[in-house]
Amino acid sequence: MRLGIAPADQSAIFDDFRQLGNPNRDRRHGLGLGLAIVRRLATLLGLPVSLRSVPGKGSVFAVDVPLAAASAAELPVESSSAA
């Protein structure tokens, strides 16, 4: 298994059916669609996808989702006691 992604390959891994380190296209290692789907969904939602990678060490992927304010339906309801 190959850890980390070389800088030259970092944009290509988001392409459909793109896999690094699987020249025989062994389907037991996936189809190469996961990151393409993530990028497509993030783009539709207007969210950035980031990648930090160090060859030989590993990679971190992130989708930055903004914190939303609570809606009125989610706020706690104060109980009133009728006596």
PyMOL Python script that loads the backbone (N, CA, C, O; Angstrom):
from pymol import cmd

cmd.read_pdbstr("""\
ATOM      1  N   MET A   1       0.849  -1.174   0.000  1.00  0.00           N
ATOM      2  CA  MET A   1       0.000   0.000   0.000  1.00  0.00           C
ATOM      3  C   MET A   1       0.895   1.237   0.000  1.00  0.00           C
ATOM      4  O   MET A   1       1.933   1.279   0.660  1.00  0.00           O
ATOM      5  N   ARG A   2       0.476   2.204  -0.731  1.00  0.00           N
ATOM      6  CA  ARG A   2       1.223   3.449  -0.889  1.00  0.00           C
ATOM      7  C   ARG A   2       0.608   4.523  -0.001  1.00  0.00           C
ATOM      8  O   ARG A   2      -0.587   4.804  -0.097  1.00  0.00           O
ATOM      9  N   LEU A   3       1.415   5.117   0.856  1.00  0.00           N
ATOM     10  CA  LEU A   3       0.923   6.178   1.733  1.00  0.00           C
ATOM     11  C   LEU A   3       1.278   7.539   1.159  1.00  0.00           C
ATOM     12  O   LEU A   3       2.364   7.732   0.612  1.00  0.00           O
ATOM     13  N   GLY A   4       0.365   8.465   1.286  1.00  0.00           N
ATOM     14  CA  GLY A   4       0.612   9.821   0.798  1.00  0.00           C
ATOM     15  C   GLY A   4       0.447   9.921  -0.709  1.00  0.00           C
ATOM     16  O   GLY A   4       0.465   8.919  -1.424  1.00  0.00           O
ATOM     17  N   ILE A   5       0.288  11.143  -1.170  1.00  0.00           N
ATOM     18  CA  ILE A   5       0.068  11.409  -2.592  1.00  0.00           C
ATOM     19  C   ILE A   5       1.051  12.485  -3.031  1.00  0.00           C
ATOM     20  O   ILE A   5       1.121  13.558  -2.431  1.00  0.00           O
ATOM     21  N   ALA A   6       1.801  12.193  -4.071  1.00  0.00           N
ATOM     22  CA  ALA A   6       2.768  13.159  -4.589  1.00  0.00           C
ATOM     23  C   ALA A   6       2.043  14.415  -5.063  1.00  0.00           C
ATOM     24  O   ALA A   6       0.932  14.324  -5.585  1.00  0.00           O
ATOM     25  N   PRO A   7       2.655  15.588  -4.887  1.00  0.00           N
ATOM     26  CA  PRO A   7       2.007  16.837  -5.317  1.00  0.00           C
ATOM     27  C   PRO A   7       1.527  16.813  -6.772  1.00  0.00           C
ATOM     28  O   PRO A   7       0.483  17.384  -7.086  1.00  0.00           O
ATOM     29  N   ALA A   8       2.270  16.167  -7.649  1.00  0.00           N
ATOM     30  CA  ALA A   8       1.890  16.116  -9.066  1.00  0.00           C
ATOM     31  C   ALA A   8       0.609  15.325  -9.303  1.00  0.00           C
ATOM     32  O   ALA A   8      -0.059  15.535 -10.315  1.00  0.00           O
ATOM     33  N   ASP A   9       0.251  14.419  -8.395  1.00  0.00           N
ATOM     34  CA  ASP A   9      -0.939  13.579  -8.557  1.00  0.00           C
ATOM     35  C   ASP A   9      -2.146  14.076  -7.780  1.00  0.00           C
ATOM     36  O   ASP A   9      -3.233  13.520  -7.928  1.00  0.00           O
ATOM     37  N   GLN A  10      -1.992  15.095  -6.964  1.00  0.00           N
ATOM     38  CA  GLN A  10      -3.057  15.494  -6.043  1.00  0.00           C
ATOM     39  C   GLN A  10      -4.316  15.996  -6.727  1.00  0.00           C
ATOM     40  O   GLN A  10      -5.405  15.763  -6.203  1.00  0.00           O
ATOM     41  N   SER A  11      -4.235  16.657  -7.842  1.00  0.00           N
ATOM     42  CA  SER A  11      -5.471  17.100  -8.509  1.00  0.00           C
ATOM     43  C   SER A  11      -6.101  15.961  -9.304  1.00  0.00           C
ATOM     44  O   SER A  11      -7.323  15.916  -9.447  1.00  0.00           O
ATOM     45  N   ALA A  12      -5.290  15.041  -9.822  1.00  0.00           N
ATOM     46  CA  ALA A  12      -5.794  13.947 -10.656  1.00  0.00           C
ATOM     47  C   ALA A  12      -6.606  12.933  -9.871  1.00  0.00           C
ATOM     48  O   ALA A  12      -7.462  12.263 -10.450  1.00  0.00           O
ATOM     49  N   ILE A  13      -6.369  12.799  -8.578  1.00  0.00           N
ATOM     50  CA  ILE A  13      -7.080  11.773  -7.810  1.00  0.00           C
ATOM     51  C   ILE A  13      -8.568  12.070  -7.670  1.00  0.00           C
ATOM     52  O   ILE A  13      -9.331  11.200  -7.251  1.00  0.00           O
ATOM     53  N   PHE A  14      -8.992  13.274  -8.010  1.00  0.00           N
ATOM     54  CA  PHE A  14     -10.400  13.630  -7.962  1.00  0.00           C
ATOM     55  C   PHE A  14     -11.106  13.356  -9.290  1.00  0.00           C
ATOM     56  O   PHE A  14     -12.300  13.626  -9.420  1.00  0.00           O
ATOM     57  N   ASP A  15     -10.380  12.821 -10.280  1.00  0.00           N
ATOM     58  CA  ASP A  15     -10.963  12.484 -11.577  1.00  0.00           C
ATOM     59  C   ASP A  15     -11.690  11.142 -11.494  1.00  0.00           C
ATOM     60  O   ASP A  15     -11.308  10.266 -10.717  1.00  0.00           O
ATOM     61  N   ASP A  16     -12.745  10.989 -12.305  1.00  0.00           N
ATOM     62  CA  ASP A  16     -13.482   9.725 -12.354  1.00  0.00           C
ATOM     63  C   ASP A  16     -12.553   8.577 -12.732  1.00  0.00           C
ATOM     64  O   ASP A  16     -11.729   8.698 -13.639  1.00  0.00           O
ATOM     65  N   PHE A  17     -12.701   7.467 -12.024  1.00  0.00           N
ATOM     66  CA  PHE A  17     -11.988   6.214 -12.278  1.00  0.00           C
ATOM     67  C   PHE A  17     -10.465   6.333 -12.170  1.00  0.00           C
ATOM     68  O   PHE A  17      -9.738   5.518 -12.738  1.00  0.00           O
ATOM     69  N   ARG A  18      -9.995   7.321 -11.461  1.00  0.00           N
ATOM     70  CA  ARG A  18      -8.545   7.504 -11.306  1.00  0.00           C
ATOM     71  C   ARG A  18      -8.096   6.845 -10.017  1.00  0.00           C
ATOM     72  O   ARG A  18      -8.624   7.130  -8.943  1.00  0.00           O
ATOM     73  N   GLN A  19      -7.125   5.968 -10.132  1.00  0.00           N
ATOM     74  CA  GLN A  19      -6.536   5.308  -8.982  1.00  0.00           C
ATOM     75  C   GLN A  19      -5.021   5.361  -9.109  1.00  0.00           C
ATOM     76  O   GLN A  19      -4.462   5.162 -10.188  1.00  0.00           O
ATOM     77  N   LEU A  20      -4.386   5.628  -8.009  1.00  0.00           N
ATOM     78  CA  LEU A  20      -2.928   5.591  -7.984  1.00  0.00           C
ATOM     79  C   LEU A  20      -2.511   4.249  -7.392  1.00  0.00           C
ATOM     80  O   LEU A  20      -3.172   3.738  -6.488  1.00  0.00           O
ATOM     81  N   GLY A  21      -1.451   3.693  -7.878  1.00  0.00           N
ATOM     82  CA  GLY A  21      -0.939   2.455  -7.316  1.00  0.00           C
ATOM     83  C   GLY A  21      -1.800   1.238  -7.604  1.00  0.00           C
ATOM     84  O   GLY A  21      -1.732   0.255  -6.865  1.00  0.00           O
ATOM     85  N   ASN A  22      -2.601   1.272  -8.647  1.00  0.00           N
ATOM     86  CA  ASN A  22      -3.421   0.124  -9.031  1.00  0.00           C
ATOM     87  C   ASN A  22      -3.387  -0.019 -10.550  1.00  0.00           C
ATOM     88  O   ASN A  22      -4.419   0.109 -11.209  1.00  0.00           O
ATOM     89  N   PRO A  23      -2.201  -0.284 -11.107  1.00  0.00           N
ATOM     90  CA  PRO A  23      -2.078  -0.318 -12.574  1.00  0.00           C
ATOM     91  C   PRO A  23      -2.874  -1.443 -13.233  1.00  0.00           C
ATOM     92  O   PRO A  23      -3.219  -1.339 -14.410  1.00  0.00           O
ATOM     93  N   ASN A  24      -3.170  -2.511 -12.500  1.00  0.00           N
ATOM     94  CA  ASN A  24      -3.928  -3.628 -13.074  1.00  0.00           C
ATOM     95  C   ASN A  24      -5.435  -3.437 -12.951  1.00  0.00           C
ATOM     96  O   ASN A  24      -6.214  -4.286 -13.385  1.00  0.00           O
ATOM     97  N   ARG A  25      -5.841  -2.309 -12.354  1.00  0.00           N
ATOM     98  CA  ARG A  25      -7.264  -1.982 -12.176  1.00  0.00           C
ATOM     99  C   ARG A  25      -7.990  -3.091 -11.413  1.00  0.00           C
ATOM    100  O   ARG A  25      -9.089  -3.501 -11.787  1.00  0.00           O
ATOM    101  N   ASP A  26      -7.367  -3.562 -10.351  1.00  0.00           N
ATOM    102  CA  ASP A  26      -7.946  -4.593  -9.492  1.00  0.00           C
ATOM    103  C   ASP A  26      -9.134  -4.000  -8.741  1.00  0.00           C
ATOM    104  O   ASP A  26      -8.962  -3.105  -7.914  1.00  0.00           O
ATOM    105  N   ARG A  27     -10.331  -4.490  -9.022  1.00  0.00           N
ATOM    106  CA  ARG A  27     -11.549  -3.925  -8.431  1.00  0.00           C
ATOM    107  C   ARG A  27     -11.643  -4.149  -6.927  1.00  0.00           C
ATOM    108  O   ARG A  27     -12.454  -3.507  -6.260  1.00  0.00           O
ATOM    109  N   ARG A  28     -10.829  -5.046  -6.384  1.00  0.00           N
ATOM    110  CA  ARG A  28     -10.822  -5.217  -4.924  1.00  0.00           C
ATOM    111  C   ARG A  28     -10.293  -3.969  -4.230  1.00  0.00           C
ATOM    112  O   ARG A  28     -10.469  -3.805  -3.023  1.00  0.00           O
ATOM    113  N   HIS A  29      -9.649  -3.096  -4.984  1.00  0.00           N
ATOM    114  CA  HIS A  29      -9.121  -1.845  -4.445  1.00  0.00           C
ATOM    115  C   HIS A  29     -10.018  -0.658  -4.779  1.00  0.00           C
ATOM    116  O   HIS A  29      -9.603   0.493  -4.648  1.00  0.00           O
ATOM    117  N   GLY A  30     -11.238  -0.936  -5.206  1.00  0.00           N
ATOM    118  CA  GLY A  30     -12.186   0.125  -5.523  1.00  0.00           C
ATOM    119  C   GLY A  30     -12.249   0.419  -7.002  1.00  0.00           C
ATOM    120  O   GLY A  30     -11.560  -0.206  -7.808  1.00  0.00           O
ATOM    121  N   LEU A  31     -13.090   1.386  -7.350  1.00  0.00           N
ATOM    122  CA  LEU A  31     -13.282   1.752  -8.752  1.00  0.00           C
ATOM    123  C   LEU A  31     -12.688   3.109  -9.103  1.00  0.00           C
ATOM    124  O   LEU A  31     -12.609   3.466 -10.278  1.00  0.00           O
ATOM    125  N   GLY A  32     -12.270   3.863  -8.099  1.00  0.00           N
ATOM    126  CA  GLY A  32     -11.735   5.183  -8.378  1.00  0.00           C
ATOM    127  C   GLY A  32     -12.813   6.236  -8.545  1.00  0.00           C
ATOM    128  O   GLY A  32     -12.625   7.217  -9.264  1.00  0.00           O
ATOM    129  N   LEU A  33     -13.942   6.033  -7.882  1.00  0.00           N
ATOM    130  CA  LEU A  33     -15.031   7.003  -7.979  1.00  0.00           C
ATOM    131  C   LEU A  33     -15.261   7.791  -6.694  1.00  0.00           C
ATOM    132  O   LEU A  33     -15.889   8.849  -6.732  1.00  0.00           O
ATOM    133  N   GLY A  34     -14.774   7.308  -5.573  1.00  0.00           N
ATOM    134  CA  GLY A  34     -15.071   7.922  -4.278  1.00  0.00           C
ATOM    135  C   GLY A  34     -14.738   9.395  -4.195  1.00  0.00           C
ATOM    136  O   GLY A  34     -15.595  10.200  -3.833  1.00  0.00           O
ATOM    137  N   LEU A  35     -13.518   9.763  -4.519  1.00  0.00           N
ATOM    138  CA  LEU A  35     -13.127  11.171  -4.420  1.00  0.00           C
ATOM    139  C   LEU A  35     -13.786  12.023  -5.500  1.00  0.00           C
ATOM    140  O   LEU A  35     -14.028  13.212  -5.287  1.00  0.00           O
ATOM    141  N   ALA A  36     -14.079  11.429  -6.656  1.00  0.00           N
ATOM    142  CA  ALA A  36     -14.789  12.168  -7.707  1.00  0.00           C
ATOM    143  C   ALA A  36     -16.201  12.514  -7.237  1.00  0.00           C
ATOM    144  O   ALA A  36     -16.697  13.610  -7.497  1.00  0.00           O
ATOM    145  N   ILE A  37     -16.839  11.577  -6.547  1.00  0.00           N
ATOM    146  CA  ILE A  37     -18.181  11.822  -6.018  1.00  0.00           C
ATOM    147  C   ILE A  37     -18.137  12.886  -4.923  1.00  0.00           C
ATOM    148  O   ILE A  37     -18.984  13.779  -4.886  1.00  0.00           O
ATOM    149  N   VAL A  38     -17.165  12.790  -4.047  1.00  0.00           N
ATOM    150  CA  VAL A  38     -17.013  13.793  -2.983  1.00  0.00           C
ATOM    151  C   VAL A  38     -16.845  15.185  -3.583  1.00  0.00           C
ATOM    152  O   VAL A  38     -17.507  16.133  -3.161  1.00  0.00           O
ATOM    153  N   ARG A  39     -15.964  15.302  -4.562  1.00  0.00           N
ATOM    154  CA  ARG A  39     -15.730  16.617  -5.187  1.00  0.00           C
ATOM    155  C   ARG A  39     -16.998  17.133  -5.859  1.00  0.00           C
ATOM    156  O   ARG A  39     -17.317  18.316  -5.749  1.00  0.00           O
ATOM    157  N   ARG A  40     -17.723  16.256  -6.554  1.00  0.00           N
ATOM    158  CA  ARG A  40     -18.937  16.669  -7.254  1.00  0.00           C
ATOM    159  C   ARG A  40     -20.009  17.144  -6.269  1.00  0.00           C
ATOM    160  O   ARG A  40     -20.642  18.175  -6.493  1.00  0.00           O
ATOM    161  N   LEU A  41     -20.213  16.400  -5.185  1.00  0.00           N
ATOM    162  CA  LEU A  41     -21.200  16.799  -4.187  1.00  0.00           C
ATOM    163  C   LEU A  41     -20.802  18.107  -3.492  1.00  0.00           C
ATOM    164  O   LEU A  41     -21.641  18.983  -3.281  1.00  0.00           O
ATOM    165  N   ALA A  42     -19.541  18.229  -3.145  1.00  0.00           N
ATOM    166  CA  ALA A  42     -19.068  19.458  -2.496  1.00  0.00           C
ATOM    167  C   ALA A  42     -19.252  20.661  -3.418  1.00  0.00           C
ATOM    168  O   ALA A  42     -19.631  21.741  -2.967  1.00  0.00           O
ATOM    169  N   THR A  43     -18.986  20.475  -4.692  1.00  0.00           N
ATOM    170  CA  THR A  43     -19.163  21.566  -5.657  1.00  0.00           C
ATOM    171  C   THR A  43     -20.639  21.962  -5.743  1.00  0.00           C
ATOM    172  O   THR A  43     -20.960  23.151  -5.763  1.00  0.00           O
ATOM    173  N   LEU A  44     -21.540  20.973  -5.794  1.00  0.00           N
ATOM    174  CA  LEU A  44     -22.981  21.269  -5.849  1.00  0.00           C
ATOM    175  C   LEU A  44     -23.445  22.022  -4.610  1.00  0.00           C
ATOM    176  O   LEU A  44     -24.335  22.869  -4.689  1.00  0.00           O
ATOM    177  N   LEU A  45     -22.842  21.714  -3.465  1.00  0.00           N
ATOM    178  CA  LEU A  45     -23.213  22.376  -2.211  1.00  0.00           C
ATOM    179  C   LEU A  45     -22.430  23.660  -1.958  1.00  0.00           C
ATOM    180  O   LEU A  45     -22.677  24.358  -0.975  1.00  0.00           O
ATOM    181  N   GLY A  46     -21.494  23.969  -2.839  1.00  0.00           N
ATOM    182  CA  GLY A  46     -20.685  25.176  -2.675  1.00  0.00           C
ATOM    183  C   GLY A  46     -19.698  25.070  -1.521  1.00  0.00           C
ATOM    184  O   GLY A  46     -19.383  26.074  -0.882  1.00  0.00           O
ATOM    185  N   LEU A  47     -19.205  23.862  -1.247  1.00  0.00           N
ATOM    186  CA  LEU A  47     -18.290  23.646  -0.136  1.00  0.00           C
ATOM    187  C   LEU A  47     -16.895  23.299  -0.652  1.00  0.00           C
ATOM    188  O   LEU A  47     -16.762  22.591  -1.650  1.00  0.00           O
ATOM    189  N   PRO A  48     -15.869  23.789   0.014  1.00  0.00           N
ATOM    190  CA  PRO A  48     -14.511  23.470  -0.426  1.00  0.00           C
ATOM    191  C   PRO A  48     -14.051  22.096   0.070  1.00  0.00           C
ATOM    192  O   PRO A  48     -14.387  21.676   1.177  1.00  0.00           O
ATOM    193  N   VAL A  49     -13.281  21.410  -0.767  1.00  0.00           N
ATOM    194  CA  VAL A  49     -12.632  20.154  -0.392  1.00  0.00           C
ATOM    195  C   VAL A  49     -11.139  20.443  -0.322  1.00  0.00           C
ATOM    196  O   VAL A  49     -10.571  21.034  -1.240  1.00  0.00           O
ATOM    197  N   SER A  50     -10.511  20.028   0.761  1.00  0.00           N
ATOM    198  CA  SER A  50      -9.070  20.254   0.880  1.00  0.00           C
ATOM    199  C   SER A  50      -8.341  18.931   1.069  1.00  0.00           C
ATOM    200  O   SER A  50      -8.917  17.938   1.514  1.00  0.00           O
ATOM    201  N   LEU A  51      -7.075  18.945   0.725  1.00  0.00           N
ATOM    202  CA  LEU A  51      -6.222  17.773   0.824  1.00  0.00           C
ATOM    203  C   LEU A  51      -4.874  18.192   1.365  1.00  0.00           C
ATOM    204  O   LEU A  51      -4.256  19.132   0.865  1.00  0.00           O
ATOM    205  N   ARG A  52      -4.422  17.489   2.390  1.00  0.00           N
ATOM    206  CA  ARG A  52      -3.051  17.626   2.879  1.00  0.00           C
ATOM    207  C   ARG A  52      -2.431  16.254   2.765  1.00  0.00           C
ATOM    208  O   ARG A  52      -3.006  15.275   3.239  1.00  0.00           O
ATOM    209  N   SER A  53      -1.266  16.162   2.145  1.00  0.00           N
ATOM    210  CA  SER A  53      -0.654  14.865   1.957  1.00  0.00           C
ATOM    211  C   SER A  53       0.859  14.970   2.010  1.00  0.00           C
ATOM    212  O   SER A  53       1.455  15.920   1.503  1.00  0.00           O
ATOM    213  N   VAL A  54       1.459  13.979   2.631  1.00  0.00           N
ATOM    214  CA  VAL A  54       2.909  13.875   2.689  1.00  0.00           C
ATOM    215  C   VAL A  54       3.273  12.490   2.171  1.00  0.00           C
ATOM    216  O   VAL A  54       2.963  11.490   2.820  1.00  0.00           O
ATOM    217  N   PRO A  55       3.928  12.414   1.007  1.00  0.00           N
ATOM    218  CA  PRO A  55       4.307  11.101   0.480  1.00  0.00           C
ATOM    219  C   PRO A  55       5.103  10.306   1.515  1.00  0.00           C
ATOM    220  O   PRO A  55       6.014  10.821   2.164  1.00  0.00           O
ATOM    221  N   GLY A  56       4.726   9.034   1.644  1.00  0.00           N
ATOM    222  CA  GLY A  56       5.369   8.157   2.607  1.00  0.00           C
ATOM    223  C   GLY A  56       4.768   8.226   3.999  1.00  0.00           C
ATOM    224  O   GLY A  56       5.071   7.383   4.843  1.00  0.00           O
ATOM    225  N   LYS A  57       3.916   9.223   4.256  1.00  0.00           N
ATOM    226  CA  LYS A  57       3.307   9.383   5.587  1.00  0.00           C
ATOM    227  C   LYS A  57       1.803   9.174   5.552  1.00  0.00           C
ATOM    228  O   LYS A  57       1.291   8.363   6.323  1.00  0.00           O
ATOM    229  N   GLY A  58       1.070   9.876   4.684  1.00  0.00           N
ATOM    230  CA  GLY A  58      -0.379   9.739   4.623  1.00  0.00           C
ATOM    231  C   GLY A  58      -1.060  10.988   4.114  1.00  0.00           C
ATOM    232  O   GLY A  58      -0.408  11.966   3.748  1.00  0.00           O
ATOM    233  N   SER A  59      -2.395  10.944   4.096  1.00  0.00           N
ATOM    234  CA  SER A  59      -3.197  12.039   3.552  1.00  0.00           C
ATOM    235  C   SER A  59      -4.385  12.331   4.455  1.00  0.00           C
ATOM    236  O   SER A  59      -4.887  11.454   5.157  1.00  0.00           O
ATOM    237  N   VAL A  60      -4.821  13.587   4.420  1.00  0.00           N
ATOM    238  CA  VAL A  60      -6.017  14.024   5.138  1.00  0.00           C
ATOM    239  C   VAL A  60      -6.890  14.784   4.146  1.00  0.00           C
ATOM    240  O   VAL A  60      -6.440  15.725   3.493  1.00  0.00           O
ATOM    241  N   PHE A  61      -8.151  14.356   4.046  1.00  0.00           N
ATOM    242  CA  PHE A  61      -9.131  15.023   3.196  1.00  0.00           C
ATOM    243  C   PHE A  61     -10.160  15.678   4.101  1.00  0.00           C
ATOM    244  O   PHE A  61     -10.492  15.138   5.156  1.00  0.00           O
ATOM    245  N   ALA A  62     -10.669  16.838   3.698  1.00  0.00           N
ATOM    246  CA  ALA A  62     -11.679  17.527   4.503  1.00  0.00           C
ATOM    247  C   ALA A  62     -12.666  18.257   3.602  1.00  0.00           C
ATOM    248  O   ALA A  62     -12.301  18.815   2.567  1.00  0.00           O
ATOM    249  N   VAL A  63     -13.918  18.238   4.022  1.00  0.00           N
ATOM    250  CA  VAL A  63     -14.961  19.062   3.410  1.00  0.00           C
ATOM    251  C   VAL A  63     -15.366  20.046   4.497  1.00  0.00           C
ATOM    252  O   VAL A  63     -15.852  19.642   5.553  1.00  0.00           O
ATOM    253  N   ASP A  64     -15.171  21.331   4.244  1.00  0.00           N
ATOM    254  CA  ASP A  64     -15.480  22.361   5.232  1.00  0.00           C
ATOM    255  C   ASP A  64     -16.953  22.732   5.143  1.00  0.00           C
ATOM    256  O   ASP A  64     -17.406  23.302   4.151  1.00  0.00           O
ATOM    257  N   VAL A  65     -17.696  22.397   6.205  1.00  0.00           N
ATOM    258  CA  VAL A  65     -19.135  22.667   6.265  1.00  0.00           C
ATOM    259  C   VAL A  65     -19.359  23.756   7.301  1.00  0.00           C
ATOM    260  O   VAL A  65     -18.945  23.604   8.450  1.00  0.00           O
ATOM    261  N   PRO A  66     -20.006  24.854   6.918  1.00  0.00           N
ATOM    262  CA  PRO A  66     -20.218  25.939   7.876  1.00  0.00           C
ATOM    263  C   PRO A  66     -21.198  25.534   8.979  1.00  0.00           C
ATOM    264  O   PRO A  66     -22.118  24.747   8.757  1.00  0.00           O
ATOM    265  N   LEU A  67     -20.982  26.082  10.149  1.00  0.00           N
ATOM    266  CA  LEU A  67     -21.875  25.855  11.272  1.00  0.00           C
ATOM    267  C   LEU A  67     -23.150  26.651  11.040  1.00  0.00           C
ATOM    268  O   LEU A  67     -23.102  27.845  10.746  1.00  0.00           O
ATOM    269  N   ALA A  68     -24.284  25.985  11.174  1.00  0.00           N
ATOM    270  CA  ALA A  68     -25.563  26.653  10.943  1.00  0.00           C
ATOM    271  C   ALA A  68     -26.154  27.104  12.274  1.00  0.00           C
ATOM    272  O   ALA A  68     -25.933  26.476  13.309  1.00  0.00           O
ATOM    273  N   ALA A  69     -26.897  28.185  12.234  1.00  0.00           N
ATOM    274  CA  ALA A  69     -27.614  28.646  13.419  1.00  0.00           C
ATOM    275  C   ALA A  69     -28.794  27.710  13.651  1.00  0.00           C
ATOM    276  O   ALA A  69     -29.351  27.165  12.699  1.00  0.00           O
ATOM    277  N   ALA A  70     -29.171  27.525  14.896  1.00  0.00           N
ATOM    278  CA  ALA A  70     -30.311  26.674  15.215  1.00  0.00           C
ATOM    279  C   ALA A  70     -31.595  27.308  14.697  1.00  0.00           C
ATOM    280  O   ALA A  70     -31.787  28.520  14.795  1.00  0.00           O
ATOM    281  N   SER A  71     -32.462  26.481  14.149  1.00  0.00           N
ATOM    282  CA  SER A  71     -33.743  27.012  13.682  1.00  0.00           C
ATOM    283  C   SER A  71     -34.712  27.055  14.866  1.00  0.00           C
ATOM    284  O   SER A  71     -34.451  26.461  15.912  1.00  0.00           O
ATOM    285  N   ALA A  72     -35.811  27.750  14.695  1.00  0.00           N
ATOM    286  CA  ALA A  72     -36.803  27.894  15.768  1.00  0.00           C
ATOM    287  C   ALA A  72     -37.343  26.530  16.195  1.00  0.00           C
ATOM    288  O   ALA A  72     -37.673  26.338  17.365  1.00  0.00           O
ATOM    289  N   ALA A  73     -37.437  25.592  15.271  1.00  0.00           N
ATOM    290  CA  ALA A  73     -37.962  24.263  15.592  1.00  0.00           C
ATOM    291  C   ALA A  73     -36.997  23.484  16.479  1.00  0.00           C
ATOM    292  O   ALA A  73     -37.414  22.553  17.168  1.00  0.00           O
ATOM    293  N   GLU A  74     -35.726  23.844  16.475  1.00  0.00           N
ATOM    294  CA  GLU A  74     -34.738  23.115  17.259  1.00  0.00           C
ATOM    295  C   GLU A  74     -34.478  23.741  18.622  1.00  0.00           C
ATOM    296  O   GLU A  74     -33.791  23.139  19.447  1.00  0.00           O
ATOM    297  N   LEU A  75     -35.005  24.930  18.880  1.00  0.00           N
ATOM    298  CA  LEU A  75     -34.765  25.591  20.144  1.00  0.00           C
ATOM    299  C   LEU A  75     -35.597  24.946  21.242  1.00  0.00           C
ATOM    300  O   LEU A  75     -36.718  24.506  20.986  1.00  0.00           O
ATOM    301  N   PRO A  76     -35.073  24.883  22.446  1.00  0.00           N
ATOM    302  CA  PRO A  76     -35.833  24.274  23.536  1.00  0.00           C
ATOM    303  C   PRO A  76     -37.106  25.089  23.831  1.00  0.00           C
ATOM    304  O   PRO A  76     -37.116  26.316  23.738  1.00  0.00           O
ATOM    305  N   VAL A  77     -38.140  24.386  24.177  1.00  0.00           N
ATOM    306  CA  VAL A  77     -39.426  25.014  24.486  1.00  0.00           C
ATOM    307  C   VAL A  77     -39.571  25.104  25.999  1.00  0.00           C
ATOM    308  O   VAL A  77     -39.376  24.125  26.719  1.00  0.00           O
ATOM    309  N   GLU A  78     -39.914  26.281  26.456  1.00  0.00           N
ATOM    310  CA  GLU A  78     -40.145  26.454  27.895  1.00  0.00           C
ATOM    311  C   GLU A  78     -41.531  25.931  28.230  1.00  0.00           C
ATOM    312  O   GLU A  78     -42.514  26.249  27.559  1.00  0.00           O
ATOM    313  N   SER A  79     -41.589  25.125  29.277  1.00  0.00           N
ATOM    314  CA  SER A  79     -42.894  24.584  29.658  1.00  0.00           C
ATOM    315  C   SER A  79     -43.607  25.581  30.554  1.00  0.00           C
ATOM    316  O   SER A  79     -42.997  26.226  31.407  1.00  0.00           O
ATOM    317  N   SER A  80     -44.884  25.690  30.348  1.00  0.00           N
ATOM    318  CA  SER A  80     -45.688  26.559  31.198  1.00  0.00           C
ATOM    319  C   SER A  80     -46.602  25.670  32.020  1.00  0.00           C
ATOM    320  O   SER A  80     -47.226  24.747  31.497  1.00  0.00           O
ATOM    321  N   SER A  81     -46.672  25.954  33.291  1.00  0.00           N
ATOM    322  CA  SER A  81     -47.534  25.128  34.128  1.00  0.00           C
ATOM    323  C   SER A  81     -48.860  25.849  34.343  1.00  0.00           C
ATOM    324  O   SER A  81     -48.905  27.000  34.777  1.00  0.00           O
ATOM    325  N   ALA A  82     -49.921  25.145  34.030  1.00  0.00           N
ATOM    326  CA  ALA A  82     -51.268  25.703  34.241  1.00  0.00           C
ATOM    327  C   ALA A  82     -51.806  25.130  35.547  1.00  0.00           C
ATOM    328  O   ALA A  82     -51.936  23.914  35.691  1.00  0.00           O
ATOM    329  N   ALA A  83     -52.119  26.014  36.501  1.00  0.00           N
ATOM    330  CA  ALA A  83     -52.592  25.519  37.793  1.00  0.00           C
ATOM    331  C   ALA A  83     -54.007  25.921  38.039  1.00  0.00           C
ATOM    332  O   ALA A  83     -54.571  25.589  39.082  1.00  0.00           O
TER     333      ALA A  83
END
""", "prot")
cmd.dss("prot")
cmd.show_as("cartoon", "prot")
cmd.util.cbc("prot")
cmd.orient("prot")
